[in-house]
Amino acid sequence: MNPENWTLNALLLFLLFPFCTSNDTITTTQPLTDGEILVSKGENFALGFFSPGSSRDRYVGIWYNKVSEQTVVWVANRENPIKDSSTLLMINAYGNLVIVNKNQSNLLWSTNLTLSTNDSIAKLSNSGNLVLLEKNTKTVLWQSFDYPTHIYLPGMKLGVNRKTGQNWLLTSWKSANDPARGNYSYVLDPRGSPQFFLYRGSARYSRSGPWTGHGWSSIPAMILSYMFNYSFVNDQDGAYVTYSLFNGSIFSKLVLDESGSVQRRTWVDGNRRWDLLWSAPADRCDDYALCGPYGYCSGALECECLPGFEPKSDGSVGCVRKRGSRCGKGEGFLKLVRMKLPDTSMSRVDESLRPQDCQKQCLTNCSCTAYTTSADIGGSSRCVAWYGELMDIRDSRDEEQYLYLRVDAIELAANARKNSKGFLDKKKNLVILVLSIVVGLFLLVSCGCCLLKKKRETKVVMEHGHEMLFEDYPGANELEQIRPNLELPFFDLSILVAATDNFSSTNMLGKGGFGTVYKAWDLWNEERVLDLVDDSIVNSCPAHEVLRCIHVGFLCVQEIAKDRPTMPAIVFMLGNETTLPPPKQPAYLIRARNGAGLSATQTRKCSVDEVTMTMVVAR
């Protein structure tokens, strides 16, 4: 190489090197102008000037760098838009990060700190957090994660700082073209058992379920344990929830949009779109306190009263007790299942009470109207008791918590009679018993006749197969000529239908008894699951995609229903390369292998309760 060219290249490399290594940092001598961007070290996020939607106003914001659809996650000057392009994001003489015009005569936004040093830098981290640091000690002076806008990112906090009084909350944009504070906010209420409230203006609009010790009640999709790791802190310093992603290469966000919808979305690069995992409010029943005190919203989107209560006589929303409370006079609790737990703002939480002690404590306090218990991840019990009116209850398709409702002795007796069918008198019981015996005998005789008829038809088929072929067939003359050459008998369709019980899968060779899944499960455990792929297509299918599809299939047939992924989760798993959880044993596998039902010790005990809400969702 020519020495002069080598020297010139070396000089250019030397001059450009500082800019290449500092592209995630703003210093006192290196501001950011409109048209330039900072990119985090891992290239996940970018910081720069942008115009939302069709607006011509300019804002300083942070967005995903690797997502093709620009998705802004934080805005600095959301209340004060920039009207021209001659603006800087810089460190001023007081060490603050500011947005000013070029002659610094118009301050549009500032971190507004009182600092003892002006030697500070601003750095964009790969988590999307813009941090103002003391240059030498790297002490954090300010960070954007303390001032979230409308998106909740991994590593952010939502809650309250009890020392400073600062609230970490989400606020919606006014519109897709205006990032100013909108009409909706998503706030963590730390009182009682902490829960999230969605506000419209200053009024409560919707509510999540409370923290149960291991998750958020009524929002199981908010956890998705194979994707998110949520943690909740509640101590003297503050109460907040934060989370992380097990797979750092996935982009997932919780967004509060301008219409007041809270949505969990995950970027699917193959589809180049944000896929929806869940959203709230889901329907009208999610409106806060829709049915008033002691009322609940049913699956039919109608208001009903809890057991022991009746609608108010004045026509207002809500319910009242049918009879005045008689504390200590035979009162007890009804177990309500598949119901969203009431508002816990005024509840009391005891982290040490066992379930039986929780019940006893509630029963001895005449003001206690209901309680629930749960166990956290560490196994310790948790007692939540309500004192006063029960508000904002609905049926919940995903709720696994039980609510124990305090009712009087009359209501307990009425429900006991219903559960035991004791409201029928002896004469009616006798009639039902006789009818049951008669119907049972009739069905038994009918089944016996059907089996006998089926055996006779099968015998006729085996003995007179050839005759069945030609007796009624229209083309008998043509077939008669080739009959001597036939090695196997032909049978009429009606005979085949009768012999195979209308082609039932239980009569198919190699089928029935969950045999297909059993074979696949055996191959999975033997790490030979690719043997399931047909030879004609095995070379045209990528092995890793086949394994992933089979893996997801096993997750969908796990024994316990709550372990199975929902349809949004399945779509996400098939469209991404995230690590999948190991599948558990498929349903009915033990019964298929042993050829018998579960023993009495294996059967889970069930009870029938007065109020049971169930809604079917796709899995």
C-alpha positions as CSV (number, residue, x, y, z in Angstrom):
1,M,0.0,0.0,0.0
2,N,1.1,3.5,-0.8
3,P,2.6,5.1,2.5
4,E,0.7,8.3,1.8
5,N,-2.6,6.4,1.5
6,W,-1.9,4.3,4.6
7,T,-1.2,7.5,6.6
8,L,-4.4,9.1,5.3
9,N,-6.5,6.0,6.2
10,A,-5.0,5.8,9.7
11,L,-5.7,9.5,10.3
12,L,-9.4,9.1,9.2
13,L,-9.7,6.0,11.4
14,F,-8.3,7.9,14.4
15,L,-10.7,10.8,13.8
16,L,-13.8,8.6,13.4
17,F,-13.0,6.2,16.3
18,P,-14.4,8.5,19.0
19,F,-17.7,8.8,17.2
20,C,-18.0,5.1,16.6
21,T,-17.5,4.3,20.3
22,S,-19.7,7.0,21.7
23,N,-22.8,6.5,19.6
24,D,-24.8,5.7,22.7
25,T,-23.7,8.7,24.7
26,I,-24.3,12.4,24.9
27,T,-21.6,14.6,26.5
28,T,-21.1,18.3,27.2
29,T,-19.1,18.5,23.9
30,Q,-21.2,16.1,21.8
31,P,-24.9,17.0,21.7
32,L,-27.6,15.3,19.5
33,T,-29.1,17.2,16.7
34,D,-32.3,16.6,14.7
35,G,-31.5,13.9,12.1
36,E,-28.9,12.1,14.3
37,I,-29.7,9.1,16.5
38,L,-28.1,7.3,19.4
39,V,-28.1,3.5,19.3
40,S,-27.6,1.4,22.4
41,K,-24.6,-0.8,22.6
42,G,-26.6,-4.0,21.9
43,E,-28.5,-2.1,19.2
44,N,-31.9,-2.9,20.7
45,F,-33.0,0.8,21.1
46,A,-32.5,4.1,19.4
47,L,-32.8,7.7,20.6
48,G,-33.6,10.6,18.4
49,F,-36.1,13.2,17.0
50,F,-39.3,11.9,15.5
51,S,-42.8,13.0,14.3
52,P,-45.7,10.8,15.4
53,G,-48.3,9.7,12.8
54,S,-49.2,12.5,10.5
55,S,-48.1,15.2,12.8
56,R,-45.3,17.7,11.8
57,D,-44.3,18.4,15.4
58,R,-41.0,17.0,16.5
59,Y,-40.3,15.1,19.7
60,V,-37.3,13.5,21.4
61,G,-38.1,9.8,22.0
62,I,-36.8,6.3,22.3
63,W,-37.9,3.5,20.0
64,Y,-37.0,-0.1,19.1
65,N,-34.1,-0.1,16.7
66,K,-34.5,-3.7,15.4
67,V,-38.3,-3.5,14.8
68,S,-39.2,-2.5,11.3
69,E,-42.4,-0.7,12.4
70,Q,-41.3,2.3,14.4
71,T,-42.6,1.8,17.9
72,V,-41.9,4.7,20.3
73,V,-41.6,3.6,23.9
74,W,-40.7,6.9,25.7
75,V,-41.1,10.6,24.9
76,A,-39.2,13.4,26.7
77,N,-41.0,16.5,25.7
78,R,-44.5,15.0,25.3
79,E,-46.2,18.1,26.6
80,N,-44.0,20.6,24.6
81,P,-43.6,19.7,21.0
82,I,-40.7,21.1,18.8
83,K,-41.9,23.3,16.0
84,D,-38.6,23.4,13.9
85,S,-35.6,21.3,13.2
86,S,-33.0,23.6,14.7
87,T,-33.1,22.0,18.1
88,L,-30.5,20.1,20.3
89,L,-30.6,17.5,23.0
90,M,-27.5,18.3,25.1
91,I,-25.9,18.6,28.5
92,N,-26.1,22.2,29.7
93,A,-23.7,24.1,31.9
94,Y,-25.5,22.9,35.0
95,G,-25.1,19.2,34.2
96,N,-28.8,18.7,33.2
97,L,-30.0,17.0,30.0
98,V,-32.1,19.6,28.1
99,I,-33.8,20.2,24.8
100,V,-33.1,23.7,23.5
101,N,-32.9,25.6,20.3
102,K,-29.5,26.2,18.8
103,N,-28.9,29.6,20.5
104,Q,-30.2,28.0,23.8
105,S,-32.8,30.8,24.3
106,N,-35.8,28.5,24.4
107,L,-35.8,25.6,26.9
108,L,-38.3,23.0,25.8
109,W,-37.5,20.2,28.3
110,S,-35.1,19.5,31.1
111,T,-34.2,16.8,33.7
112,N,-34.4,19.8,36.1
113,L,-31.9,18.6,38.7
114,T,-29.9,20.6,41.2
115,L,-26.5,19.1,40.9
116,S,-23.2,19.6,42.6
117,T,-21.3,19.0,39.4
118,N,-21.8,19.8,35.8
119,D,-19.6,17.0,34.6
120,S,-22.3,14.5,33.5
121,I,-23.1,12.4,30.5
122,A,-26.3,10.8,29.2
123,K,-26.2,7.2,28.0
124,L,-28.8,5.0,26.3
125,S,-28.7,1.5,27.7
126,N,-29.7,-1.6,25.8
127,S,-32.8,-2.0,28.0
128,G,-34.2,1.3,26.5
129,N,-33.3,3.3,29.7
130,L,-31.8,6.8,29.1
131,V,-29.6,7.4,32.1
132,L,-27.9,10.7,33.2
133,L,-24.6,9.7,35.0
134,E,-21.9,11.5,36.9
135,K,-19.0,11.1,34.5
136,N,-16.3,9.9,36.8
137,T,-18.2,7.9,39.5
138,K,-20.9,6.7,37.1
139,T,-23.5,7.5,39.8
140,V,-27.0,7.5,38.4
141,L,-28.4,11.1,38.6
142,W,-31.6,10.6,36.6
143,Q,-33.2,7.9,34.4
144,S,-36.1,7.7,32.0
145,F,-37.4,4.5,33.6
146,D,-38.5,6.7,36.5
147,Y,-40.7,8.6,34.2
148,P,-42.6,6.0,32.0
149,T,-45.0,7.3,29.4
150,H,-47.4,4.8,27.8
151,I,-45.3,1.6,27.6
152,Y,-44.1,-0.7,30.4
153,L,-40.7,-2.3,29.4
154,P,-38.7,-5.1,31.1
155,G,-36.8,-3.5,34.0
156,M,-39.2,-0.7,34.6
157,K,-41.1,-0.3,37.8
158,L,-44.9,0.4,38.3
159,G,-45.9,1.4,41.8
160,V,-45.0,4.0,44.4
161,N,-41.8,5.1,46.1
162,R,-42.8,5.6,49.7
163,K,-39.7,7.6,50.5
164,T,-40.0,10.3,47.8
165,G,-43.8,9.9,47.1
166,Q,-43.1,9.4,43.4
167,N,-45.6,7.3,41.4
168,W,-44.4,5.0,38.6
169,L,-47.5,4.8,36.3
170,L,-48.5,4.6,32.6
171,T,-50.4,7.4,30.9
172,S,-51.9,7.1,27.5
173,W,-51.2,9.4,24.5
174,K,-53.9,11.8,23.5
175,S,-54.0,10.3,20.1
176,A,-51.8,8.5,17.6
177,N,-50.5,11.9,16.4
178,D,-50.1,13.5,19.9
179,P,-48.0,11.9,22.7
180,A,-49.2,14.4,25.3
181,R,-50.9,12.9,28.4
182,G,-54.2,11.4,27.4
183,N,-57.3,10.5,29.4
184,Y,-56.2,7.1,30.7
185,S,-53.7,6.1,33.4
186,Y,-52.7,2.7,34.7
187,V,-51.8,2.8,38.4
188,L,-50.7,0.3,41.1
189,D,-52.7,0.7,44.3
190,P,-50.5,-0.6,47.1
191,R,-53.3,-0.6,49.8
192,G,-54.5,-4.0,51.1
193,S,-53.5,-6.6,48.6
194,P,-52.0,-4.5,45.8
195,Q,-53.8,-4.3,42.5
196,F,-53.8,-2.3,39.3
197,F,-56.4,0.3,38.5
198,L,-57.2,1.8,35.1
199,Y,-58.4,5.3,35.4
200,R,-60.4,7.4,33.0
201,G,-59.7,10.9,34.1
202,S,-60.0,10.8,37.9
203,A,-62.6,8.0,37.9
204,R,-61.8,4.3,38.2
205,Y,-62.5,2.6,34.9
206,S,-61.4,-1.0,35.4
207,R,-59.4,-3.1,37.8
208,S,-57.1,-6.1,37.6
209,G,-57.3,-8.8,40.2
210,P,-55.1,-8.4,43.4
211,W,-51.6,-9.8,43.9
212,T,-52.0,-13.4,45.2
213,G,-48.5,-14.0,46.3
214,H,-47.4,-15.6,43.1
215,G,-49.3,-13.7,40.4
216,W,-52.0,-11.3,39.5
217,S,-55.5,-12.7,40.0
218,S,-57.7,-12.8,36.9
219,I,-54.7,-12.1,34.5
220,P,-52.9,-15.4,34.1
221,A,-51.6,-14.4,30.7
222,M,-49.8,-11.5,32.4
223,I,-47.4,-14.0,33.8
224,L,-46.7,-16.6,31.0
225,S,-44.0,-18.2,33.1
226,Y,-42.0,-19.4,30.1
227,M,-41.7,-15.8,28.9
228,F,-41.8,-13.4,31.8
229,N,-40.3,-13.4,35.3
230,Y,-42.4,-11.0,37.4
231,S,-41.4,-9.9,40.9
232,F,-43.3,-7.8,43.4
233,V,-41.7,-5.7,46.2
234,N,-43.8,-4.3,49.1
235,D,-41.8,-2.9,52.0
236,Q,-41.2,0.4,53.8
237,D,-39.3,1.9,50.9
238,G,-42.1,1.3,48.3
239,A,-44.4,-1.1,46.6
240,Y,-43.8,-1.9,42.9
241,V,-43.8,-4.6,40.3
242,T,-41.1,-5.3,37.8
243,Y,-40.3,-8.0,35.3
244,S,-37.7,-9.4,33.0
245,L,-37.7,-11.6,29.9
246,F,-36.2,-15.1,30.0
247,N,-35.2,-14.6,26.3
248,G,-33.4,-11.3,25.9
249,S,-33.8,-11.4,22.1
250,I,-37.6,-11.1,22.3
251,F,-39.3,-7.7,22.2
252,S,-42.4,-7.6,24.4
253,K,-44.2,-4.6,25.8
254,L,-47.2,-3.7,27.9
255,V,-48.9,-0.7,26.3
256,L,-51.7,1.6,27.4
257,D,-53.2,2.9,24.2
258,E,-55.2,6.1,23.6
259,S,-58.5,4.2,23.7
260,G,-57.9,3.0,27.3
261,S,-56.9,-0.6,26.4
262,V,-54.1,-2.2,28.3
263,Q,-52.4,-4.7,26.0
264,R,-49.5,-7.2,26.2
265,R,-47.9,-7.4,22.7
266,T,-44.9,-9.3,21.4
267,W,-43.0,-8.6,18.2
268,V,-43.1,-11.5,15.7
269,D,-40.3,-10.8,13.2
270,G,-41.5,-13.4,10.7
271,N,-44.9,-11.7,10.5
272,R,-43.4,-8.2,11.0
273,R,-46.1,-7.2,13.4
274,W,-47.0,-6.9,17.1
275,D,-49.0,-10.0,18.2
276,L,-51.6,-9.5,20.9
277,L,-51.2,-11.9,23.9
278,W,-54.0,-10.4,26.1
279,S,-55.8,-7.1,26.6
280,A,-58.1,-5.5,29.3
281,P,-60.8,-4.4,29.7
282,A,-62.1,-7.5,27.9
283,D,-65.8,-6.8,28.0
284,R,-68.5,-4.8,29.8
285,C,-68.1,-6.9,32.9
286,D,-64.6,-5.4,33.4
287,D,-66.1,-1.9,34.0
288,Y,-65.3,-1.1,37.6
289,A,-68.1,-1.8,40.1
290,L,-70.6,-2.3,37.3
291,C,-73.0,-4.3,39.5
292,G,-72.5,-2.3,42.7
293,P,-71.9,-3.7,46.2
294,Y,-72.5,-7.5,46.6
295,G,-73.4,-7.8,43.0
296,Y,-71.5,-9.6,40.3
297,C,-71.4,-9.6,36.5
298,S,-72.3,-12.9,35.0
299,G,-71.1,-14.6,31.8
300,A,-74.3,-13.2,30.1
301,L,-73.1,-9.7,30.9
302,E,-75.9,-9.3,33.4
303,C,-75.8,-8.3,37.0
304,E,-76.8,-10.8,39.7
305,C,-76.6,-10.9,43.5
306,L,-74.3,-13.0,45.6
307,P,-75.9,-15.8,47.6
308,G,-77.8,-14.4,50.6
309,F,-78.3,-11.1,48.9
310,E,-81.1,-9.5,46.9
311,P,-81.4,-6.4,44.7
312,K,-81.9,-3.1,46.4
313,S,-85.5,-2.1,46.8
314,D,-84.9,1.5,45.7
315,G,-83.8,0.4,42.2
316,S,-80.2,1.6,42.6
317,V,-77.2,-0.6,41.5
318,G,-76.1,-3.2,43.9
319,C,-77.5,-5.7,46.4
320,V,-78.3,-6.0,50.1
321,R,-78.6,-8.9,52.5
322,K,-81.9,-10.7,52.5
323,R,-81.9,-10.7,56.3
324,G,-80.1,-8.6,58.8
325,S,-76.8,-10.1,59.9
326,R,-76.9,-12.1,63.2
327,C,-73.2,-12.3,64.1
328,G,-72.3,-15.4,66.0
329,K,-75.7,-17.1,65.4
330,G,-74.7,-20.0,63.2
331,E,-73.0,-17.9,60.4
332,G,-70.6,-19.6,58.0
333,F,-69.0,-19.3,54.6
334,L,-70.0,-20.3,51.1
335,K,-67.2,-21.2,48.7
336,L,-67.5,-19.3,45.4
337,V,-65.4,-20.4,42.5
338,R,-64.4,-19.0,39.1
339,M,-65.0,-15.4,40.3
340,K,-62.8,-12.4,40.2
341,L,-61.8,-11.4,43.7
342,P,-63.4,-8.1,45.0
343,D,-61.6,-4.8,45.3
344,T,-58.9,-5.3,47.9
345,S,-58.3,-1.6,48.6
346,M,-59.8,-1.9,52.1
347,S,-58.9,-5.5,52.8
348,R,-56.4,-6.7,55.3
349,V,-53.6,-9.1,54.5
350,D,-51.8,-11.4,56.9
351,E,-48.8,-13.3,55.4
352,S,-48.6,-15.8,58.2
353,L,-52.1,-17.2,58.8
354,R,-53.0,-20.7,57.8
355,P,-56.3,-21.2,55.9
356,Q,-58.1,-22.5,59.0
357,D,-56.9,-19.6,61.1
358,C,-57.9,-17.2,58.4
359,Q,-61.4,-18.5,58.5
360,K,-61.5,-18.4,62.3
361,Q,-60.3,-14.8,62.4
362,C,-62.9,-13.7,59.9
363,L,-65.7,-15.5,61.6
364,T,-65.0,-14.0,65.0
365,N,-65.0,-10.4,63.5
366,C,-68.6,-9.3,62.8
367,S,-67.3,-6.8,60.2
368,C,-65.6,-9.4,58.1
369,T,-67.7,-10.1,55.0
370,A,-65.4,-12.6,53.1
371,Y,-61.9,-14.0,52.9
372,T,-59.5,-15.9,50.6
373,T,-56.3,-17.7,51.1
374,S,-53.4,-18.5,48.8
375,A,-49.8,-19.8,49.0
376,D,-46.9,-18.0,47.5
377,I,-44.0,-19.5,45.6
378,G,-42.2,-20.3,48.8
379,G,-45.1,-22.2,50.1
380,S,-46.1,-19.8,52.9
381,S,-49.8,-19.1,53.3
382,R,-51.5,-15.8,52.8
383,C,-54.8,-14.6,54.2
384,V,-56.8,-11.7,52.7
385,A,-60.0,-10.6,54.5
386,W,-62.6,-8.1,53.4
387,Y,-64.2,-5.7,55.9
388,G,-67.2,-3.8,54.5
389,E,-68.9,-3.9,51.1
390,L,-67.6,-6.3,48.4
391,M,-67.2,-4.4,45.1
392,D,-66.3,-5.1,41.5
393,I,-66.9,-8.9,41.2
394,R,-67.4,-10.8,38.0
395,D,-67.3,-14.3,36.8
396,S,-63.8,-15.2,35.6
397,R,-62.9,-17.9,33.1
398,D,-59.3,-18.0,34.3
399,E,-59.7,-17.4,38.1
400,E,-58.3,-20.1,40.3
401,Q,-58.8,-18.3,43.6
402,Y,-61.7,-19.2,45.9
403,L,-63.8,-16.5,47.6
404,Y,-65.4,-17.5,50.9
405,L,-68.5,-15.4,51.4
406,R,-70.0,-14.9,54.9
407,V,-73.7,-15.8,55.0
408,D,-76.2,-16.5,57.8
409,A,-77.4,-19.9,59.0
410,I,-80.6,-19.8,56.9
411,E,-78.6,-19.3,53.7
412,L,-76.1,-22.1,54.7
413,A,-79.0,-24.5,55.3
414,A,-80.7,-23.6,52.0
415,N,-77.5,-24.2,50.1
416,A,-76.9,-27.5,51.9
417,R,-80.4,-28.7,50.9
418,K,-79.8,-27.7,47.3
419,N,-76.4,-29.5,47.2
420,S,-77.8,-32.6,48.8
421,K,-81.2,-32.5,46.9
422,G,-82.8,-32.5,50.4
423,F,-85.6,-30.2,49.2
424,L,-87.3,-33.2,47.7
425,D,-89.7,-35.0,50.0
426,K,-89.6,-38.8,50.5
427,K,-92.5,-39.5,48.1
428,K,-90.7,-37.7,45.3
429,N,-87.4,-39.5,46.1
430,L,-89.2,-42.8,46.0
431,V,-90.8,-42.0,42.6
432,I,-87.4,-41.0,41.2
433,L,-85.8,-44.1,42.6
434,V,-88.4,-46.4,41.0
435,L,-88.2,-44.6,37.6
436,S,-84.4,-44.8,37.7
437,I,-84.5,-48.6,38.3
438,V,-87.1,-49.1,35.5
439,V,-85.1,-46.9,33.0
440,G,-81.9,-48.7,34.0
441,L,-83.4,-52.1,33.4
442,F,-84.8,-51.0,30.0
443,L,-81.4,-49.7,28.9
444,L,-79.7,-52.9,30.1
445,V,-82.1,-55.1,28.2
446,S,-81.8,-52.9,25.1
447,C,-78.0,-53.0,25.2
448,G,-78.1,-56.8,25.5
449,C,-80.4,-57.1,22.5
450,C,-78.1,-54.8,20.4
451,L,-75.0,-56.8,21.3
452,L,-76.7,-60.1,20.5
453,K,-77.9,-58.7,17.1
454,K,-74.4,-57.4,16.3
455,K,-72.9,-60.8,17.1
456,R,-75.4,-62.5,14.8
457,E,-74.7,-60.1,12.0
458,T,-70.9,-60.5,12.3
459,K,-71.4,-64.3,12.2
460,V,-73.5,-64.0,9.0
461,V,-70.8,-61.8,7.5
462,M,-68.0,-64.3,8.2
463,E,-70.0,-67.3,7.0
464,H,-71.7,-65.8,3.9
465,G,-69.4,-63.1,2.7
466,H,-69.5,-64.1,-1.0
467,E,-73.2,-64.4,-1.1
468,M,-73.6,-60.8,0.4
469,L,-71.5,-59.5,-2.5
470,F,-73.7,-60.6,-5.4
471,E,-77.2,-60.8,-3.9
472,D,-78.3,-57.2,-4.5
473,Y,-75.4,-55.6,-6.4
474,P,-76.5,-54.1,-9.8
475,G,-73.3,-55.2,-11.6
476,A,-73.6,-58.8,-10.5
477,N,-73.5,-60.2,-14.0
478,E,-70.2,-58.5,-14.9
479,L,-68.6,-59.5,-11.6
480,E,-69.8,-63.1,-11.9
481,Q,-67.4,-63.5,-14.8
482,I,-64.4,-62.6,-12.6
483,R,-65.6,-64.2,-9.4
484,P,-63.4,-67.4,-9.7
485,N,-60.3,-65.2,-9.7
486,L,-61.2,-63.3,-6.5
487,E,-59.0,-64.2,-3.5
488,L,-60.8,-62.0,-1.0
489,P,-64.6,-61.6,-0.4
490,F,-66.4,-58.3,-1.1
491,F,-69.0,-57.1,1.4
492,D,-72.0,-54.8,1.1
493,L,-71.5,-51.3,2.6
494,S,-74.3,-51.8,5.1
495,I,-72.6,-54.9,6.4
496,L,-69.3,-53.0,6.8
497,V,-71.1,-50.2,8.7
498,A,-72.7,-52.7,11.1
499,A,-69.5,-54.7,11.6
500,T,-67.4,-51.6,12.4
501,D,-70.0,-49.7,14.4
502,N,-70.2,-47.1,11.7
503,F,-66.5,-47.1,11.2
504,S,-65.8,-46.1,14.8
505,S,-62.2,-45.2,15.6
506,T,-62.2,-47.7,18.5
507,N,-62.5,-50.5,15.9
508,M,-59.6,-49.3,13.8
509,L,-56.4,-51.4,14.1
510,G,-53.7,-49.5,16.0
511,K,-56.1,-46.9,17.2
512,G,-58.2,-46.2,20.3
513,G,-57.1,-45.8,23.9
514,F,-55.1,-42.7,23.1
515,G,-52.6,-45.0,21.3
516,T,-51.3,-42.3,18.8
517,V,-50.3,-39.9,21.6
518,Y,-48.9,-42.7,23.6
519,K,-46.6,-43.8,20.7
520,A,-45.5,-40.2,20.1
521,W,-44.8,-39.7,23.8
522,D,-42.6,-42.8,23.9
523,L,-40.7,-41.6,20.9
524,W,-40.3,-38.2,22.5
525,N,-38.8,-39.8,25.7
526,E,-36.5,-41.9,23.5
527,E,-35.4,-38.8,21.6
528,R,-36.7,-40.5,18.3
529,V,-39.6,-38.2,17.7
530,L,-38.6,-37.5,14.1
531,D,-39.6,-41.1,13.4
532,L,-43.2,-39.7,13.4
533,V,-42.6,-37.8,10.2
534,D,-43.7,-39.5,7.0
535,D,-40.9,-40.7,4.8
536,S,-42.2,-38.9,1.8
537,I,-41.8,-35.4,3.4
538,V,-39.0,-36.0,5.9
539,N,-36.3,-34.5,3.6
540,S,-38.4,-31.4,2.7
541,C,-39.0,-30.3,6.3
542,P,-36.5,-28.5,8.5
543,A,-35.9,-30.8,11.5
544,H,-35.9,-28.0,14.1
545,E,-39.3,-26.7,12.8
546,V,-40.8,-30.2,13.0
547,L,-39.4,-30.7,16.5
548,R,-40.9,-27.3,17.6
549,C,-44.4,-28.2,16.2
550,I,-44.4,-31.5,18.0
551,H,-43.1,-29.8,21.2
552,V,-46.0,-27.4,21.0
553,G,-48.4,-30.2,20.3
554,F,-47.3,-32.0,23.5
555,L,-47.8,-28.8,25.5
556,C,-51.4,-28.7,24.2
557,V,-52.3,-32.2,25.5
558,Q,-50.8,-32.0,29.0
559,E,-52.8,-33.7,31.8
560,I,-53.6,-30.5,33.7
561,A,-55.6,-28.0,31.7
562,K,-54.0,-24.9,33.3
563,D,-50.6,-26.1,32.1
564,R,-51.7,-26.0,28.5
565,P,-50.9,-22.8,26.5
566,T,-53.6,-20.5,25.3
567,M,-54.1,-19.8,21.5
568,P,-52.2,-16.5,21.6
569,A,-49.4,-18.2,23.4
570,I,-49.4,-21.0,20.8
571,V,-49.2,-18.5,17.9
572,F,-46.3,-16.7,19.7
573,M,-44.4,-20.0,20.3
574,L,-44.8,-21.1,16.7
575,G,-43.7,-17.7,15.3
576,N,-40.6,-17.3,17.5
577,E,-37.5,-19.1,18.6
578,T,-38.0,-18.6,22.3
579,T,-37.1,-21.6,24.6
580,L,-40.2,-23.7,25.2
581,P,-40.9,-25.3,28.6
582,P,-40.5,-29.1,28.8
583,P,-43.9,-30.8,28.2
584,K,-45.5,-32.7,31.0
585,Q,-47.2,-36.1,30.7
586,P,-50.1,-36.1,28.2
587,A,-53.7,-36.5,29.4
588,Y,-55.0,-40.1,29.9
589,L,-51.6,-41.6,29.4
590,I,-51.7,-43.7,32.5
591,R,-55.2,-44.9,31.6
592,A,-54.1,-45.7,28.1
593,R,-51.1,-47.8,29.2
594,N,-52.8,-49.6,32.0
595,G,-56.1,-50.1,30.2
596,A,-58.1,-49.1,33.3
597,G,-59.4,-46.1,35.0
598,L,-57.7,-44.2,37.7
599,S,-57.8,-45.6,41.2
600,A,-59.6,-44.0,44.0
601,T,-56.4,-42.6,45.3
602,Q,-55.6,-41.0,42.0
603,T,-59.0,-39.3,41.6
604,R,-59.1,-35.7,42.5
605,K,-61.9,-34.8,44.9
606,C,-64.5,-32.3,43.6
607,S,-67.3,-30.4,45.2
608,V,-70.4,-28.7,43.8
609,D,-70.8,-25.2,45.0
610,E,-73.7,-22.8,45.0
611,V,-72.1,-20.3,42.5
612,T,-69.8,-21.7,39.8
613,M,-69.0,-19.6,36.8
614,T,-67.3,-21.2,33.8
615,M,-66.4,-19.8,30.4
616,V,-64.8,-22.0,27.7
617,V,-61.7,-20.5,26.0
618,A,-59.6,-22.0,23.2
619,R,-56.5,-24.0,24.2
